[in-house]
Amino acid sequence: MNSTYKKEIWYTLGFSVLLLMCGHSGLIFSAFPGLRDVMILGFPSQYLIPVGMGWIGLMVVVVVQAKLTNQLDDEIEAVNATSTTKGE
């Protein structure tokens, strides 16, 4: 198997985990109820952290994922183009 395809599999698995962690960060407060009493900028932490991770965190992860996967697609196209010209 081509190394670029292996890299694509690892990117997919890694970003899936990151997206799940960002989207489900509110579960931290169920696991650690003592964190609920913390205030951040006047807002309760159990509201501010999940909203921040859900909006800003997901946006950052998706932008990085898009950039890396576009580069990976270019690598795959280059590999496929060289294998096609060698076959002729």
Biopython code that builds the backbone (N, CA, C, O; Angstrom):
import numpy as np
from Bio.PDB.StructureBuilder import StructureBuilder

atoms = [
    (1, "MET", "N", (0.842, -1.180, 0.000)),
    (1, "MET", "CA", (0.000, 0.000, 0.000)),
    (1, "MET", "C", (0.884, 1.237, 0.000)),
    (1, "MET", "O", (1.937, 1.264, 0.636)),
    (2, "ASN", "N", (0.452, 2.235, -0.702)),
    (2, "ASN", "CA", (1.202, 3.477, -0.821)),
    (2, "ASN", "C", (1.241, 4.198, 0.529)),
    (2, "ASN", "O", (0.266, 4.167, 1.279)),
    (3, "SER", "N", (2.369, 4.846, 0.836)),
    (3, "SER", "CA", (2.509, 5.522, 2.125)),
    (3, "SER", "C", (1.568, 6.723, 2.248)),
    (3, "SER", "O", (1.179, 7.087, 3.358)),
    (4, "THR", "N", (1.202, 7.336, 1.133)),
    (4, "THR", "CA", (0.266, 8.458, 1.216)),
    (4, "THR", "C", (-1.124, 7.985, 1.637)),
    (4, "THR", "O", (-1.839, 8.704, 2.334)),
    (5, "TYR", "N", (-1.503, 6.796, 1.223)),
    (5, "TYR", "CA", (-2.797, 6.260, 1.649)),
    (5, "TYR", "C", (-2.764, 5.893, 3.130)),
    (5, "TYR", "O", (-3.760, 6.072, 3.831)),
    (6, "LYS", "N", (-1.645, 5.389, 3.608)),
    (6, "LYS", "CA", (-1.502, 5.119, 5.043)),
    (6, "LYS", "C", (-1.584, 6.416, 5.836)),
    (6, "LYS", "O", (-2.198, 6.465, 6.902)),
    (7, "LYS", "N", (-0.960, 7.466, 5.306)),
    (7, "LYS", "CA", (-1.013, 8.770, 5.962)),
    (7, "LYS", "C", (-2.450, 9.286, 5.999)),
    (7, "LYS", "O", (-2.869, 9.905, 6.978)),
    (8, "GLU", "N", (-3.194, 9.030, 4.937)),
    (8, "GLU", "CA", (-4.585, 9.464, 4.892)),
    (8, "GLU", "C", (-5.417, 8.740, 5.953)),
    (8, "GLU", "O", (-6.284, 9.347, 6.581)),
    (9, "ILE", "N", (-5.162, 7.479, 6.149)),
    (9, "ILE", "CA", (-5.867, 6.720, 7.184)),
    (9, "ILE", "C", (-5.551, 7.279, 8.564)),
    (9, "ILE", "O", (-6.455, 7.435, 9.385)),
    (10, "TRP", "N", (-4.286, 7.582, 8.835)),
    (10, "TRP", "CA", (-3.900, 8.138, 10.137)),
    (10, "TRP", "C", (-4.493, 9.533, 10.335)),
    (10, "TRP", "O", (-4.927, 9.864, 11.438)),
    (11, "TYR", "N", (-4.518, 10.343, 9.298)),
    (11, "TYR", "CA", (-5.150, 11.666, 9.392)),
    (11, "TYR", "C", (-6.633, 11.512, 9.743)),
    (11, "TYR", "O", (-7.147, 12.217, 10.611)),
    (12, "THR", "N", (-7.306, 10.597, 9.069)),
    (12, "THR", "CA", (-8.728, 10.391, 9.313)),
    (12, "THR", "C", (-8.979, 9.960, 10.746)),
    (12, "THR", "O", (-9.872, 10.491, 11.405)),
    (13, "LEU", "N", (-8.207, 9.012, 11.231)),
    (13, "LEU", "CA", (-8.380, 8.546, 12.610)),
    (13, "LEU", "C", (-8.057, 9.644, 13.620)),
    (13, "LEU", "O", (-8.798, 9.842, 14.583)),
    (14, "GLY", "N", (-6.963, 10.349, 13.403)),
    (14, "GLY", "CA", (-6.553, 11.410, 14.323)),
    (14, "GLY", "C", (-7.551, 12.554, 14.384)),
    (14, "GLY", "O", (-7.903, 13.022, 15.466)),
    (15, "PHE", "N", (-8.003, 13.001, 13.225)),
    (15, "PHE", "CA", (-8.953, 14.103, 13.211)),
    (15, "PHE", "C", (-10.326, 13.671, 13.717)),
    (15, "PHE", "O", (-11.060, 14.489, 14.272)),
    (16, "SER", "N", (-10.683, 12.412, 13.536)),
    (16, "SER", "CA", (-11.943, 11.924, 14.108)),
    (16, "SER", "C", (-11.910, 12.022, 15.626)),
    (16, "SER", "O", (-12.885, 12.439, 16.251)),
    (17, "VAL", "N", (-10.789, 11.638, 16.210)),
    (17, "VAL", "CA", (-10.640, 11.726, 17.669)),
    (17, "VAL", "C", (-10.667, 13.185, 18.121)),
    (17, "VAL", "O", (-11.339, 13.513, 19.099)),
    (18, "LEU", "N", (-9.948, 14.063, 17.425)),
    (18, "LEU", "CA", (-9.948, 15.480, 17.782)),
    (18, "LEU", "C", (-11.340, 16.105, 17.688)),
    (18, "LEU", "O", (-11.743, 16.867, 18.566)),
    (19, "LEU", "N", (-12.058, 15.784, 16.637)),
    (19, "LEU", "CA", (-13.400, 16.327, 16.469)),
    (19, "LEU", "C", (-14.345, 15.817, 17.558)),
    (19, "LEU", "O", (-15.177, 16.574, 18.060)),
    (20, "LEU", "N", (-14.223, 14.545, 17.922)),
    (20, "LEU", "CA", (-15.045, 14.013, 19.006)),
    (20, "LEU", "C", (-14.712, 14.672, 20.336)),
    (20, "LEU", "O", (-15.607, 14.968, 21.127)),
    (21, "MET", "N", (-13.426, 14.904, 20.585)),
    (21, "MET", "CA", (-13.022, 15.547, 21.839)),
    (21, "MET", "C", (-13.536, 16.981, 21.906)),
    (21, "MET", "O", (-14.003, 17.418, 22.958)),
    (22, "CYS", "N", (-13.458, 17.712, 20.812)),
    (22, "CYS", "CA", (-13.951, 19.093, 20.805)),
    (22, "CYS", "C", (-15.468, 19.136, 20.958)),
    (22, "CYS", "O", (-15.993, 19.955, 21.713)),
    (23, "GLY", "N", (-16.154, 18.286, 20.266)),
    (23, "GLY", "CA", (-17.608, 18.305, 20.281)),
    (23, "GLY", "C", (-18.230, 17.790, 21.561)),
    (23, "GLY", "O", (-19.375, 18.122, 21.870)),
    (24, "HIS", "N", (-17.502, 16.991, 22.306)),
    (24, "HIS", "CA", (-18.046, 16.403, 23.526)),
    (24, "HIS", "C", (-17.287, 16.852, 24.775)),
    (24, "HIS", "O", (-17.195, 16.107, 25.750)),
    (25, "SER", "N", (-16.747, 18.062, 24.745)),
    (25, "SER", "CA", (-15.972, 18.550, 25.890)),
    (25, "SER", "C", (-16.838, 18.822, 27.115)),
    (25, "SER", "O", (-16.313, 18.923, 28.224)),
    (26, "GLY", "N", (-18.133, 18.940, 26.943)),
    (26, "GLY", "CA", (-19.027, 19.145, 28.080)),
    (26, "GLY", "C", (-19.088, 17.959, 29.014)),
    (26, "GLY", "O", (-19.472, 18.106, 30.175)),
    (27, "LEU", "N", (-18.717, 16.780, 28.529)),
    (27, "LEU", "CA", (-18.728, 15.590, 29.381)),
    (27, "LEU", "C", (-17.672, 15.649, 30.486)),
    (27, "LEU", "O", (-17.753, 14.906, 31.464)),
    (28, "ILE", "N", (-16.689, 16.527, 30.331)),
    (28, "ILE", "CA", (-15.672, 16.706, 31.371)),
    (28, "ILE", "C", (-16.337, 17.112, 32.681)),
    (28, "ILE", "O", (-15.912, 16.691, 33.756)),
    (29, "PHE", "N", (-17.376, 17.928, 32.587)),
    (29, "PHE", "CA", (-18.038, 18.437, 33.788)),
    (29, "PHE", "C", (-18.939, 17.395, 34.433)),
    (29, "PHE", "O", (-19.279, 17.521, 35.610)),
    (30, "SER", "N", (-19.328, 16.378, 33.692)),
    (30, "SER", "CA", (-20.043, 15.259, 34.293)),
    (30, "SER", "C", (-19.074, 14.347, 35.034)),
    (30, "SER", "O", (-19.396, 13.803, 36.090)),
    (31, "ALA", "N", (-17.887, 14.190, 34.466)),
    (31, "ALA", "CA", (-16.881, 13.332, 35.091)),
    (31, "ALA", "C", (-16.246, 13.991, 36.309)),
    (31, "ALA", "O", (-15.914, 13.311, 37.279)),
    (32, "PHE", "N", (-16.076, 15.308, 36.265)),
    (32, "PHE", "CA", (-15.442, 16.052, 37.362)),
    (32, "PHE", "C", (-16.381, 17.178, 37.808)),
    (32, "PHE", "O", (-16.226, 18.316, 37.363)),
    (33, "PRO", "N", (-17.338, 16.883, 38.669)),
    (33, "PRO", "CA", (-18.322, 17.900, 39.067)),
    (33, "PRO", "C", (-17.713, 19.085, 39.821)),
    (33, "PRO", "O", (-18.336, 20.145, 39.885)),
    (34, "GLY", "N", (-16.542, 18.941, 40.378)),
    (34, "GLY", "CA", (-15.900, 20.037, 41.090)),
    (34, "GLY", "C", (-15.507, 21.186, 40.180)),
    (34, "GLY", "O", (-15.281, 22.299, 40.654)),
    (35, "LEU", "N", (-15.421, 20.936, 38.888)),
    (35, "LEU", "CA", (-15.062, 21.991, 37.938)),
    (35, "LEU", "C", (-16.227, 22.940, 37.643)),
    (35, "LEU", "O", (-16.026, 23.994, 37.040)),
    (36, "ARG", "N", (-17.420, 22.581, 38.057)),
    (36, "ARG", "CA", (-18.597, 23.403, 37.754)),
    (36, "ARG", "C", (-18.600, 24.732, 38.497)),
    (36, "ARG", "O", (-19.234, 25.684, 38.042)),
    (37, "ASP", "N", (-17.915, 24.818, 39.615)),
    (37, "ASP", "CA", (-17.929, 26.030, 40.421)),
    (37, "ASP", "C", (-16.959, 27.093, 39.919)),
    (37, "ASP", "O", (-16.931, 28.193, 40.470)),
    (38, "VAL", "N", (-16.172, 26.804, 38.905)),
    (38, "VAL", "CA", (-15.170, 27.734, 38.395)),
    (38, "VAL", "C", (-15.847, 28.752, 37.475)),
    (38, "VAL", "O", (-16.686, 28.392, 36.650)),
    (39, "MET", "N", (-15.475, 30.019, 37.625)),
    (39, "MET", "CA", (-15.995, 31.080, 36.759)),
    (39, "MET", "C", (-14.870, 31.565, 35.845)),
    (39, "MET", "O", (-13.744, 31.766, 36.299)),
    (40, "ILE", "N", (-15.171, 31.752, 34.566)),
    (40, "ILE", "CA", (-14.213, 32.260, 33.589)),
    (40, "ILE", "C", (-14.839, 33.492, 32.937)),
    (40, "ILE", "O", (-15.876, 33.397, 32.279)),
    (41, "LEU", "N", (-14.207, 34.639, 33.124)),
    (41, "LEU", "CA", (-14.714, 35.908, 32.591)),
    (41, "LEU", "C", (-16.163, 36.173, 33.009)),
    (41, "LEU", "O", (-16.930, 36.767, 32.252)),
    (42, "GLY", "N", (-16.529, 35.739, 34.196)),
    (42, "GLY", "CA", (-17.871, 35.956, 34.709)),
    (42, "GLY", "C", (-18.895, 34.927, 34.264)),
    (42, "GLY", "O", (-20.064, 35.014, 34.642)),
    (43, "PHE", "N", (-18.475, 33.953, 33.468)),
    (43, "PHE", "CA", (-19.381, 32.912, 33.002)),
    (43, "PHE", "C", (-19.020, 31.593, 33.676)),
    (43, "PHE", "O", (-17.844, 31.336, 33.935)),
    (44, "PRO", "N", (-20.007, 30.757, 33.962)),
    (44, "PRO", "CA", (-19.701, 29.439, 34.525)),
    (44, "PRO", "C", (-18.902, 28.607, 33.511)),
    (44, "PRO", "O", (-19.190, 28.604, 32.315)),
    (45, "SER", "N", (-17.907, 27.914, 34.024)),
    (45, "SER", "CA", (-17.026, 27.151, 33.130)),
    (45, "SER", "C", (-17.751, 26.038, 32.404)),
    (45, "SER", "O", (-17.369, 25.683, 31.289)),
    (46, "GLN", "N", (-18.806, 25.467, 33.016)),
    (46, "GLN", "CA", (-19.503, 24.366, 32.346)),
    (46, "GLN", "C", (-20.279, 24.834, 31.121)),
    (46, "GLN", "O", (-20.736, 24.004, 30.335)),
    (47, "TYR", "N", (-20.439, 26.155, 30.939)),
    (47, "TYR", "CA", (-21.067, 26.693, 29.732)),
    (47, "TYR", "C", (-20.031, 27.236, 28.756)),
    (47, "TYR", "O", (-20.123, 27.008, 27.550)),
    (48, "LEU", "N", (-19.052, 27.949, 29.282)),
    (48, "LEU", "CA", (-18.096, 28.636, 28.423)),
    (48, "LEU", "C", (-17.147, 27.670, 27.702)),
    (48, "LEU", "O", (-16.889, 27.839, 26.510)),
    (49, "ILE", "N", (-16.640, 26.689, 28.391)),
    (49, "ILE", "CA", (-15.673, 25.765, 27.773)),
    (49, "ILE", "C", (-16.317, 24.917, 26.667)),
    (49, "ILE", "O", (-15.756, 24.851, 25.573)),
    (50, "PRO", "N", (-17.464, 24.269, 26.897)),
    (50, "PRO", "CA", (-18.063, 23.502, 25.785)),
    (50, "PRO", "C", (-18.459, 24.362, 24.590)),
    (50, "PRO", "O", (-18.318, 23.930, 23.446)),
    (51, "VAL", "N", (-18.954, 25.573, 24.840)),
    (51, "VAL", "CA", (-19.322, 26.440, 23.722)),
    (51, "VAL", "C", (-18.071, 26.874, 22.965)),
    (51, "VAL", "O", (-18.059, 26.878, 21.735)),
    (52, "GLY", "N", (-17.025, 27.236, 23.691)),
    (52, "GLY", "CA", (-15.773, 27.637, 23.041)),
    (52, "GLY", "C", (-15.141, 26.501, 22.260)),
    (52, "GLY", "O", (-14.682, 26.693, 21.134)),
    (53, "MET", "N", (-15.117, 25.319, 22.856)),
    (53, "MET", "CA", (-14.547, 24.172, 22.141)),
    (53, "MET", "C", (-15.444, 23.736, 20.993)),
    (53, "MET", "O", (-14.957, 23.264, 19.966)),
    (54, "GLY", "N", (-16.744, 23.892, 21.161)),
    (54, "GLY", "CA", (-17.676, 23.496, 20.113)),
    (54, "GLY", "C", (-17.660, 24.425, 18.919)),
    (54, "GLY", "O", (-17.882, 23.984, 17.791)),
    (55, "TRP", "N", (-17.399, 25.706, 19.145)),
    (55, "TRP", "CA", (-17.381, 26.650, 18.030)),
    (55, "TRP", "C", (-15.960, 26.910, 17.559)),
    (55, "TRP", "O", (-15.596, 26.581, 16.430)),
    (56, "ILE", "N", (-15.178, 27.494, 18.420)),
    (56, "ILE", "CA", (-13.820, 27.896, 18.032)),
    (56, "ILE", "C", (-12.915, 26.678, 17.864)),
    (56, "ILE", "O", (-12.156, 26.594, 16.899)),
    (57, "GLY", "N", (-12.994, 25.748, 18.791)),
    (57, "GLY", "CA", (-12.147, 24.551, 18.720)),
    (57, "GLY", "C", (-12.411, 23.735, 17.471)),
    (57, "GLY", "O", (-11.479, 23.319, 16.783)),
    (58, "LEU", "N", (-13.682, 23.506, 17.178)),
    (58, "LEU", "CA", (-14.023, 22.745, 15.974)),
    (58, "LEU", "C", (-13.605, 23.485, 14.706)),
    (58, "LEU", "O", (-13.157, 22.866, 13.741)),
    (59, "MET", "N", (-13.752, 24.810, 14.711)),
    (59, "MET", "CA", (-13.369, 25.586, 13.537)),
    (59, "MET", "C", (-11.865, 25.463, 13.277)),
    (59, "MET", "O", (-11.445, 25.287, 12.133)),
    (60, "VAL", "N", (-11.067, 25.554, 14.322)),
    (60, "VAL", "CA", (-9.614, 25.440, 14.166)),
    (60, "VAL", "C", (-9.236, 24.045, 13.677)),
    (60, "VAL", "O", (-8.414, 23.902, 12.772)),
    (61, "VAL", "N", (-9.833, 23.021, 14.274)),
    (61, "VAL", "CA", (-9.512, 21.645, 13.874)),
    (61, "VAL", "C", (-9.914, 21.406, 12.425)),
    (61, "VAL", "O", (-9.168, 20.765, 11.684)),
    (62, "VAL", "N", (-11.059, 21.898, 12.007)),
    (62, "VAL", "CA", (-11.525, 21.684, 10.635)),
    (62, "VAL", "C", (-10.650, 22.431, 9.628)),
    (62, "VAL", "O", (-10.381, 21.914, 8.544)),
    (63, "VAL", "N", (-10.202, 23.647, 9.976)),
    (63, "VAL", "CA", (-9.319, 24.396, 9.076)),
    (63, "VAL", "C", (-7.990, 23.657, 8.903)),
    (63, "VAL", "O", (-7.491, 23.533, 7.785)),
    (64, "VAL", "N", (-7.422, 23.171, 9.996)),
    (64, "VAL", "CA", (-6.162, 22.422, 9.917)),
    (64, "VAL", "C", (-6.369, 21.134, 9.126)),
    (64, "VAL", "O", (-5.535, 20.768, 8.298)),
    (65, "GLN", "N", (-7.485, 20.445, 9.384)),
    (65, "GLN", "CA", (-7.775, 19.211, 8.664)),
    (65, "GLN", "C", (-7.914, 19.470, 7.166)),
    (65, "GLN", "O", (-7.389, 18.704, 6.358)),
    (66, "ALA", "N", (-8.601, 20.521, 6.791)),
    (66, "ALA", "CA", (-8.785, 20.834, 5.373)),
    (66, "ALA", "C", (-7.447, 21.125, 4.699)),
    (66, "ALA", "O", (-7.197, 20.663, 3.585)),
    (67, "LYS", "N", (-6.586, 21.893, 5.375)),
    (67, "LYS", "CA", (-5.281, 22.222, 4.804)),
    (67, "LYS", "C", (-4.429, 20.966, 4.615)),
    (67, "LYS", "O", (-3.838, 20.766, 3.554)),
    (68, "LEU", "N", (-4.367, 20.127, 5.643)),
    (68, "LEU", "CA", (-3.539, 18.923, 5.558)),
    (68, "LEU", "C", (-4.088, 17.912, 4.550)),
    (68, "LEU", "O", (-3.321, 17.302, 3.806)),
    (69, "THR", "N", (-5.395, 17.735, 4.522)),
    (69, "THR", "CA", (-5.940, 16.759, 3.581)),
    (69, "THR", "C", (-5.855, 17.246, 2.135)),
    (69, "THR", "O", (-5.724, 16.429, 1.224)),
    (70, "ASN", "N", (-5.927, 18.567, 1.904)),
    (70, "ASN", "CA", (-5.715, 19.076, 0.550)),
    (70, "ASN", "C", (-4.286, 18.823, 0.093)),
    (70, "ASN", "O", (-4.061, 18.446, -1.057)),
    (71, "GLN", "N", (-3.317, 19.026, 0.984)),
    (71, "GLN", "CA", (-1.927, 18.712, 0.647)),
    (71, "GLN", "C", (-1.763, 17.222, 0.374)),
    (71, "GLN", "O", (-1.043, 16.828, -0.543)),
    (72, "LEU", "N", (-2.431, 16.401, 1.169)),
    (72, "LEU", "CA", (-2.344, 14.956, 0.983)),
    (72, "LEU", "C", (-2.984, 14.535, -0.340)),
    (72, "LEU", "O", (-2.469, 13.646, -1.017)),
    (73, "ASP", "N", (-4.084, 15.154, -0.709)),
    (73, "ASP", "CA", (-4.705, 14.859, -2.003)),
    (73, "ASP", "C", (-3.769, 15.217, -3.158)),
    (73, "ASP", "O", (-3.707, 14.500, -4.156)),
    (74, "ASP", "N", (-3.043, 16.324, -3.019)),
    (74, "ASP", "CA", (-2.069, 16.693, -4.046)),
    (74, "ASP", "C", (-0.963, 15.651, -4.148)),
    (74, "ASP", "O", (-0.522, 15.311, -5.246)),
    (75, "GLU", "N", (-0.511, 15.141, -2.993)),
    (75, "GLU", "CA", (0.516, 14.087, -3.000)),
    (75, "GLU", "C", (-0.008, 12.826, -3.680)),
    (75, "GLU", "O", (0.705, 12.204, -4.467)),
    (76, "ILE", "N", (-1.253, 12.445, -3.380)),
    (76, "ILE", "CA", (-1.838, 11.241, -3.976)),
    (76, "ILE", "C", (-1.971, 11.412, -5.484)),
    (76, "ILE", "O", (-1.682, 10.483, -6.238)),
    (77, "GLU", "N", (-2.405, 12.586, -5.929)),
    (77, "GLU", "CA", (-2.514, 12.837, -7.373)),
    (77, "GLU", "C", (-1.148, 12.772, -8.048)),
    (77, "GLU", "O", (-1.032, 12.257, -9.160)),
    (78, "ALA", "N", (-0.109, 13.293, -7.382)),
    (78, "ALA", "CA", (1.242, 13.246, -7.949)),
    (78, "ALA", "C", (1.729, 11.808, -8.057)),
    (78, "ALA", "O", (2.341, 11.434, -9.057)),
    (79, "VAL", "N", (1.464, 11.005, -7.045)),
    (79, "VAL", "CA", (1.872, 9.596, -7.080)),
    (79, "VAL", "C", (1.124, 8.858, -8.166)),
    (79, "VAL", "O", (1.715, 8.064, -8.898)),
    (80, "ASN", "N", (-0.170, 9.109, -8.280)),
    (80, "ASN", "CA", (-0.965, 8.450, -9.323)),
    (80, "ASN", "C", (-0.526, 8.892, -10.719)),
    (80, "ASN", "O", (-0.528, 8.088, -11.651)),
    (81, "ALA", "N", (-0.154, 10.153, -10.867)),
    (81, "ALA", "CA", (0.291, 10.632, -12.177)),
    (81, "ALA", "C", (1.614, 9.987, -12.575)),
    (81, "ALA", "O", (1.804, 9.643, -13.741)),
    (82, "THR", "N", (2.529, 9.818, -11.623)),
    (82, "THR", "CA", (3.811, 9.168, -11.953)),
    (82, "THR", "C", (3.630, 7.696, -12.225)),
    (82, "THR", "O", (4.321, 7.144, -13.081)),
    (83, "SER", "N", (2.715, 7.035, -11.520)),
    (83, "SER", "CA", (2.489, 5.606, -11.780)),
    (83, "SER", "C", (1.787, 5.400, -13.106)),
    (83, "SER", "O", (1.991, 4.370, -13.749)),
    (84, "THR", "N", (0.970, 6.339, -13.534)),
    (84, "THR", "CA", (0.279, 6.232, -14.816)),
    (84, "THR", "C", (1.276, 6.433, -15.964)),
    (84, "THR", "O", (1.201, 5.721, -16.965)),
    (85, "THR", "N", (2.196, 7.376, -15.841)),
    (85, "THR", "CA", (3.166, 7.610, -16.907)),
    (85, "THR", "C", (4.177, 6.476, -16.983)),
    (85, "THR", "O", (4.672, 6.178, -18.070)),
    (86, "LYS", "N", (4.493, 5.846, -15.884)),
    (86, "LYS", "CA", (5.416, 4.712, -15.911)),
    (86, "LYS", "C", (4.791, 3.499, -16.569)),
    (86, "LYS", "O", (5.492, 2.688, -17.175)),
    (87, "GLY", "N", (3.464, 3.368, -16.455)),
    (87, "GLY", "CA", (2.776, 2.226, -17.035)),
    (87, "GLY", "C", (2.640, 2.305, -18.535)),
    (87, "GLY", "O", (2.394, 1.290, -19.186)),
    (88, "GLU", "N", (2.793, 3.489, -19.099)),
    (88, "GLU", "CA", (2.622, 3.621, -20.552)),
    (88, "GLU", "C", (3.810, 3.217, -21.322)),
    (88, "GLU", "O", (3.800, 3.279, -22.552)),
]
sb = StructureBuilder()
sb.init_structure("model")
sb.init_model(0)
sb.init_chain("A")
sb.init_seg("    ")
for serial, (resi, resn, name, xyz) in enumerate(atoms, 1):
    if name == "N":
        sb.init_residue(resn, " ", resi, " ")
    sb.init_atom(name, np.array(xyz, "f"), 0.0, 1.0, " ", f" {name:<3s}", serial, name[0])
structure = sb.get_structure()
